[in-house]
Amino acid sequence: MLAGCLLASACASKPLVPFSTETPPLMLAPTSYAGIVDKRGRFREIYCAVLDGSGGSVPDYRSRDAALTRVARAA
């Protein structure tokens, strides 16, 4: 069964829409209406503090810009 899944996923086609940080949102409603709270800023703050505190000793150390992707804000 696992081999069948691996074979089927190996033949998967390319995505219809390539990845871009400028892709328009899929849902055109304020996030507060959907019960979503945007905590990306706080996550970035904590993540950067962990990187700074580790002194580069994290096994998968990358710069902040390489590890975190900035996405476009909705207008």
Secondary structure, 3 states (H helix, E strand, C coil): CHHHHHHHHHCCCCCCCCCCCCCCCCCCCCHHHHCCCCCHHHHHHHHHHHHHHHCCCCCCCCCHHHHCCCCCCCC
